[in-house]
Amino acid sequence: MSEGKKKEQGWTMEEVKQYLSRQGIKPSVYRLKIFHYLITKKTHPSAEEIFNYLKKEMPSMSRATVYNTVRLFEDKKIVQSIKIEKNEARFDATVDRHGHFRCSNCGKIFDVDIDDLRIKDLEGFEIEKWQINLEGKCRQCRKKLFLGKIAIRRKEKEEGKDQEKEN
């Protein structure tokens, strides 16, 4: 089983410690907590979100620690930076080949499996890094919007019937 797939199943702090050590990263308390947060929360958080969440548990942690740690993780290729929003990098501990979908309505970011992507124009090239980011409306938001439209139509019909009765 690849470690990327194993990450999705959840790790204990001891497993996180061993994994970071194998990657050549000294497993400090902050690094353990930050990486554990990234592999257990599938929200693709920004560094600021990581900081705000962990600050409650570790008040002595600084923003610089979070930014430096996610950069280190990115350099070691155990976390990838996602540039899906204009002014904010988000982080993903799933580094296996996949894309991302951002809902333009609720802002949630979802992982998207990409089985086989062939780019004919780059034959003979070596791709070292790539990102595929999609944007639209997620199922939940589409359902809410659809149900909202139905409710509006019903209300309009009822108002139309009320006006007919008055005439």
C-alpha positions in Angstrom: 0.0 0.0 0.0 1.4 3.4 -0.9 1.9 5.9 1.9 -0.4 8.3 0.0 -3.2 5.8 0.3 -2.3 4.9 3.9 -2.6 8.6 4.8 -6.2 8.6 3.8 -6.9 5.9 6.5 -5.5 8.0 9.3 -2.3 7.7 11.2 -1.4 7.7 14.9 1.1 10.3 16.1 3.7 7.5 16.4 3.2 6.6 12.7 3.5 10.3 11.8 6.7 10.5 13.8 8.2 7.5 12.0 7.1 8.8 8.6 8.7 12.2 9.1 11.9 10.6 10.3 12.0 8.4 7.2 11.7 11.5 5.1 14.7 13.1 6.8 12.6 15.5 8.9 13.3 15.9 12.6 9.9 15.2 14.2 9.4 18.1 16.5 6.1 18.5 18.3 5.0 21.3 16.0 5.9 19.3 12.9 4.0 16.3 14.2 0.9 18.3 14.9 1.0 20.2 11.6 1.5 17.0 9.5 -1.1 15.1 11.5 -3.6 17.9 10.9 -2.9 17.9 7.2 -3.4 14.1 6.8 -6.6 14.0 9.0 -8.4 17.1 7.7 -9.3 16.8 4.1 -10.1 20.5 3.7 -6.9 21.6 1.9 -6.2 24.2 4.5 -4.2 27.4 4.1 -1.2 28.0 6.4 -3.4 30.6 8.3 -6.2 28.0 8.8 -3.6 25.5 10.1 -2.2 28.2 12.5 -5.7 29.2 13.8 -6.7 25.6 14.4 -3.5 24.5 16.2 -2.9 27.7 18.1 -5.8 26.7 20.4 -3.9 23.5 21.4 -0.4 25.0 21.2 -0.5 28.7 22.1 3.3 29.1 21.8 3.3 28.2 18.1 3.9 31.1 15.7 2.7 31.7 12.2 6.3 31.6 11.0 6.6 28.0 12.4 3.5 27.0 10.3 4.8 28.7 7.2 8.3 27.3 7.6 7.0 23.8 8.3 4.7 23.6 5.3 7.5 24.8 3.1 9.8 22.1 4.5 7.1 19.5 3.9 6.7 20.8 0.3 10.4 20.7 -0.3 10.5 17.0 1.0 7.5 16.3 -1.3 5.2 15.0 1.4 2.8 17.9 1.0 1.9 19.8 -2.1 0.9 23.5 -2.4 -2.3 24.1 -4.3 -2.8 27.4 -6.1 -6.5 27.1 -6.6 -7.4 30.5 -5.1 -6.1 33.8 -6.3 -4.1 35.0 -3.3 -3.8 32.0 -1.1 -1.9 28.7 -1.2 -3.6 25.7 0.3 -1.9 22.5 1.3 -2.6 18.8 0.6 -0.9 15.8 2.1 -2.1 13.6 -0.7 0.7 13.8 -3.1 -0.3 11.0 -5.4 -1.4 12.2 -8.8 -4.8 13.9 -8.6 -6.6 17.1 -9.3 -8.8 19.4 -7.4 -12.3 20.8 -7.7 -13.3 24.1 -5.9 -16.9 24.9 -5.5 -17.5 28.4 -6.5 -20.5 28.6 -4.2 -19.4 27.1 -0.8 -15.6 27.3 -1.4 -14.9 23.7 -0.5 -12.1 21.9 -2.3 -12.4 18.3 -3.3 -9.8 15.8 -4.5 -10.5 14.5 -8.0 -9.0 11.2 -9.2 -7.4 11.5 -12.6 -6.7 8.0 -14.0 -5.1 8.6 -17.3 -4.1 11.9 -18.7 -2.2 12.1 -21.9 -0.9 15.4 -23.3 0.1 14.9 -26.9 1.8 18.2 -27.4 4.4 17.4 -24.7 5.7 14.1 -26.2 9.3 13.8 -25.3 9.0 16.3 -22.4 9.5 15.3 -18.8 6.8 16.7 -16.5 8.1 17.2 -13.0 5.1 19.0 -11.5 1.5 19.5 -12.5 -1.8 20.7 -11.2 -5.3 20.4 -12.5 -7.8 22.7 -10.9 -11.4 22.6 -11.7 -14.1 25.1 -10.5 -17.9 24.9 -10.5 -20.7 24.0 -8.2 -20.5 20.8 -6.0 -23.4 18.3 -5.7 -24.6 19.8 -2.4 -24.7 23.3 -3.7 -26.3 22.3 -6.9 -29.0 20.5 -5.0 -29.6 23.5 -2.7 -29.8 25.8 -5.7 -32.2 23.5 -7.5 -34.4 23.1 -4.4 -34.3 26.9 -3.9 -35.4 27.4 -7.5 -38.3 24.9 -7.0 -39.4 26.8 -3.9 -39.3 30.1 -5.7 -41.4 28.7 -8.6 -44.0 27.3 -6.1 -44.2 30.6 -4.4 -44.6 32.5 -7.7 -47.4 30.0 -8.7 -49.1 30.5 -5.4 -48.9 34.3 -5.7 -50.2 34.0 -9.2 -53.2 32.0 -8.0 -53.9 34.5 -5.2 -53.9 37.3 -7.8 -56.3 35.4 -10.0 -58.7 35.0 -7.1 -58.6 38.7 -6.3 -59.5 39.6 -9.9 
